[in-house]
Amino acid sequence: MKPGDGKALRKLAIQLSYKGSASLDFLYNVTVEEFLEIVKEVAECGKQKRI
């Protein structure tokens, strides 16, 4: 991770929370590795819905 990645991760957490994927409190309390895994899973679900 780079120093500026925190802002991007925070923005992703807010977007996921807004979409109803998970609560912001939950997303702020998972490890970075878990958070990135959640982001990947949500992206995969989004891709599958478009097909």
C-alpha positions in Angstrom: 0.0 0.0 0.0 1.0 3.5 -0.7 0.6 6.5 1.7 -2.3 7.9 -0.3 -4.3 4.6 -0.4 -6.1 5.3 2.9 -8.2 8.0 1.3 -9.2 5.7 -1.6 -10.0 2.8 0.9 -12.1 5.2 3.0 -14.0 6.3 -0.1 -14.7 2.7 -1.1 -15.9 1.9 2.4 -18.4 4.8 2.2 -19.6 3.7 -1.2 -20.1 0.1 -0.1 -22.0 1.3 3.0 -24.2 3.6 1.0 -25.1 0.8 -1.4 -26.1 -1.3 1.6 -23.4 -4.0 1.2 -22.2 -3.5 4.8 -22.3 -1.0 7.6 -19.6 1.6 7.8 -18.7 0.6 11.3 -18.1 -3.0 10.1 -16.0 -1.9 7.2 -13.9 0.4 9.3 -13.1 -2.4 11.7 -12.0 -5.2 9.4 -8.4 -5.6 8.4 -7.2 -4.2 5.1 -6.8 -7.7 3.7 -10.4 -8.5 4.6 -11.7 -5.2 3.3 -10.0 -5.8 -0.1 -11.5 -9.3 -0.2 -15.0 -7.8 0.4 -14.4 -5.3 -2.4 -13.4 -8.0 -4.8 -16.5 -10.1 -3.9 -18.8 -7.1 -4.4 -17.2 -6.3 -7.7 -17.7 -9.9 -8.9 -21.3 -9.8 -7.9 -21.8 -6.6 -9.8 -20.2 -8.2 -12.9 -22.4 -11.2 -12.7 -25.6 -9.1 -12.4 -24.6 -7.2 -15.6 -24.3 -10.4 -17.6 
